[in-house]
Amino acid sequence: MLSPGILYTTTALMALVAAACTVLCVVWSVPVWRRRLAPARGTSAASTLGAGGLSGWPAGVGSGLVSAGIAASALLAWYGVYCTLAAV
């Protein structure tokens, strides 16, 4: 049997990761905040691809994949919190 101290420490650290991933997922879903997190690099690329760098469906697909990855990380971390609390 594992020590309750170890399980509570693991739960607390995993909850921090889960909360950070959840906040990042919410921030990434707001387009204005997303531009601040991932600004367009260089002026030549931004001028040839549009005002904000990549635009259109490629940017939407990429943003959706990033959102899905962050959300999956958050869900996995929250599930880990649940499992460690259930083990106590």
N, C-alpha and C positions, 0 to 999 in steps of 0.2 A: 504494500500500500504506500502511496506517495504521501509525503508530508503536506499538510494543509498550507503551510507557509509557502512552499514551492508552487502549489496550485494557485494560491491567491496572487503571488508575484507574477506568475505567468498570465493570469487573467488580467491583472492591471496593465501589464505591458501590451498584451494583445488588444485590450480596450483602447489604449492610446493609439495604436496603429489603426484600428478600425475607425476611430473617430477622425483621425487625420485623413484617411482614405475617403470617408464619407464627406468631409468638408471639401476636399479636393474635387470630388465628383460633382458636388453642388456648384462649386466655383467654375469648374470647366464647362458646365451646362449653360452658363450665362455668356453670350457671345462677347459682350464688352469686356468682361473679366478674362475670357479666354485669350483675347488679343493681348492683354497685359502679361499673361503667363507665357505665351508663345508669340513674341513679336516677329514681324517679317524681317529677315536678315538682308542687309545690303539694299541699296537704292536701285540698282539695275534690275534685280529680280522682281522687286515690287513694281517697278514701272512697266515691265513687260507682261506681268501676270495679273495686273490689276492693282488697285489701291492698297489692298491688304495682303499682298502676296498671292498665294493660290486662292482661286475662287471657283465657285460652281460645285459640281458634284464630287470632284476628287477631294476637295477640302471637306465637304460634308461627310464623305465616307471615312476619311482619316479621322475626323473629329468624333464620329460615331464609334469607330474602333477604339479610340483612346478612352472615350466615356465608358464603353463596355468593359474594357480592361480594368479601369479604376473601380467601377462598380463591382466587378467580380472579386477584386482584391478586398474591397470593403465587406462584401457578403461572406467571403471565406474567413476574414478576421472576426466578424461578429459570430459566425458559427463556432469558431475556436473559443471565443469567450463563453458561449453557451455550453460547449462540451467540457471546458475546464471547470465551470461552475457546477455542472451536473456531476462531475467526478468528485467534488468535495462532499 
